[in-house]
Amino acid sequence: MIMTVEQIEKAILNLSERDFGELRNWLLDLDYQRWDQQLEQDIMDGKLDDIASSALAE
């Protein structure tokens, strides 16, 4: 069953404090993982080469 964002939001509002904390921590970890993956991909794609060159030149 696929839930809509609205359904997910309502379900979150009904979580206990403990479950909400666990969900929050899980979401933060997931967000950090995705950010790291995007950064690694940007590095591999050379998107940060200009920034790195400028920093090394200083």
ROKOL-804963 format. One record per residue: x, y, z of N, C-alpha, C, O, CB in turn; residue in three letters. Coordinates in steps of 0.2 Angstrom, whole numbers, padded with zeros to 4 digits, always signed. Glycine has a CB too. Layout:
% residues N
XYZXYZXYZXYZXYZala...
% end
This chain:
% residues 58
+0004-0006+0000+0000+0000+0000+0004+0006+0000+0009+0007+0004-0005+0000+0006met+0003+0011-0005+0007+0017-0005+0003+0022-0002-0003+0023-0003+0009+0019-0012ile+0007+0026+0003+0003+0031+0007+0005+0038+0003+0010+0039+0001+0005+0031+0014met+0000+0042+0004+0002+0049+0002+0006+0053+0007+0006+0051+0013-0005+0053+0000thr+0009+0059+0005+0012+0063+0010+0008+0065+0016+0010+0065+0022+0016+0069+0007val+0002+0066+0014-0003+0068+0019-0005+0063+0024-0005+0064+0030-0010+0071+0016glu-0005+0057+0022-0006+0051+0026+0000+0050+0031-0001+0048+0037-0008+0045+0022gln+0006+0051+0028+0012+0050+0032+0012+0055+0037+0014+0053+0043+0018+0050+0027ile+0010+0061+0035+0011+0067+0040+0006+0065+0046+0007+0066+0052+0009+0073+0037glu+0000+0063+0045-0005+0061+0050-0003+0055+0054-0003+0056+0060-0012+0059+0047lys+0000+0050+0051+0003+0045+0055+0009+0047+0060+0009+0045+0065+0006+0039+0050ala+0013+0052+0057+0018+0054+0061+0016+0058+0067+0018+0057+0073+0023+0059+0057ile+0010+0062+0066+0007+0065+0072+0005+0061+0077+0004+0063+0083+0002+0070+0069leu+0003+0055+0076+0000+0050+0080+0006+0045+0084+0004+0041+0088-0005+0045+0077asn+0012+0047+0082+0017+0043+0085+0019+0045+0092+0017+0050+0094+0024+0043+0081leu+0021+0040+0096+0023+0041+0103+0029+0045+0103+0032+0046+0098+0024+0034+0107ser+0031+0048+0108+0037+0052+0109+0043+0048+0107+0048+0050+0103+0038+0055+0116glu+0043+0042+0109+0049+0037+0108+0049+0036+0101+0055+0036+0098+0048+0031+0112arg+0044+0034+0098+0044+0032+0091+0045+0038+0086+0049+0037+0081+0037+0029+0089asp+0043+0044+0088+0045+0050+0084+0052+0051+0085+0055+0053+0080+0041+0056+0087phe+0055+0050+0090+0062+0051+0091+0066+0046+0087+0071+0048+0083+0064+0050+0098gly+0064+0040+0087+0067+0035+0082+0067+0037+0075+0071+0036+0071+0064+0028+0084glu+0061+0039+0073+0060+0041+0066+0064+0047+0064+0067+0048+0059+0052+0043+0065leu+0064+0052+0069+0068+0058+0068+0075+0056+0067+0079+0059+0062+0067+0063+0073arg+0078+0052+0071+0085+0050+0070+0086+0046+0064+0091+0047+0061+0087+0046+0076asn+0082+0042+0062+0082+0038+0056+0082+0043+0050+0086+0042+0045+0076+0033+0055trp+0078+0048+0050+0077+0053+0044+0084+0057+0044+0086+0058+0038+0071+0057+0045leu+0086+0059+0050+0093+0063+0050+0098+0059+0047+0102+0061+0043+0094+0065+0057leu+0099+0052+0049+0104+0048+0046+0103+0047+0039+0108+0047+0035+0104+0041+0050asp+0097+0046+0036+0096+0045+0029+0098+0051+0025+0101+0051+0020+0089+0043+0028leu+0096+0057+0028+0098+0064+0025+0105+0064+0024+0108+0066+0019+0095+0069+0029asp+0109+0063+0030+0116+0063+0030+0119+0058+0024+0124+0060+0021+0119+0062+0036tyr+0117+0052+0024+0119+0047+0019+0118+0050+0012+0122+0049+0008+0115+0041+0020gln+0112+0052+0011+0111+0055+0004+0115+0061+0002+0117+0062-0003+0103+0057+0003arg+0116+0065+0007+0120+0071+0006+0128+0069+0004+0131+0071+0000+0121+0076+0012trp+0130+0064+0008+0137+0061+0007+0137+0058+0000+0142+0059-0004+0138+0056+0012asp+0132+0054-0002+0132+0051-0009+0132+0056-0014+0135+0056-0019+0126+0047-0009gln+0128+0062-0013+0128+0067-0018+0134+0071-0019+0137+0072-0024+0122+0072-0016gln+0138+0072-0013+0144+0075-0013+0149+0071-0016+0153+0073-0020+0147+0076-0006leu+0149+0064-0015+0154+0060-0018+0153+0060-0026+0158+0059-0030+0153+0053-0015glu+0146+0060-0028+0145+0060-0035+0147+0066-0038+0150+0066-0044+0137+0059-0036gln+0146+0072-0035+0148+0078-0037+0156+0078-0038+0158+0081-0043+0146+0084-0033asp+0159+0075-0033+0167+0075-0034+0169+0071-0040+0173+0073-0044+0170+0072-0027ile+0166+0065-0041+0167+0061-0046+0166+0064-0053+0169+0063-0058+0164+0054-0046met+0160+0068-0053+0158+0071-0059+0162+0078-0061+0162+0081-0066+0151+0073-0059asp+0167+0079-0056+0171+0085-0057+0168+0092-0056+0170+0097-0057+0174+0085-0064gly+0162+0092-0052+0158+0098-0051+0161+0102-0046+0160+0108-0045+0151+0096-0049lys+0166+0100-0042+0169+0104-0037+0177+0105-0039+0180+0108-0035+0169+0100-0030leu+0179+0104-0045+0186+0105-0047+0187+0112-0046+0193+0114-0044+0187+0102-0054asp+0183+0117-0049+0185+0124-0049+0185+0126-0042+0190+0130-0040+0179+0128-0052asp+0181+0124-0037+0181+0126-0030+0188+0124-0027+0191+0127-0024+0175+0123-0026ile+0190+0117-0028+0196+0115-0026+0202+0118-0028+0206+0120-0024+0196+0107-0027ala+0202+0120-0035+0208+0123-0038+0208+0130-0034+0214+0132-0033+0207+0124-0045ser+0203+0134-0033+0203+0140-0030+0206+0140-0023+0210+0144-0021+0196+0144-0031ser+0203+0135-0020+0206+0134-0013+0213+0133-0012+0217+0135-0008+0201+0129-0009ala+0215+0129-0017+0222+0127-0017+0227+0132-0019+0233+0133-0017+0224+0121-0021leu+0224+0137-0023+0228+0142-0026+0229+0148-0020+0234+0152-0021+0224+0146-0032ala+0225+0148-0015+0225+0153-0010+0230+0151-0005+0231+0154+0000+0219+0154-0007glu
% end
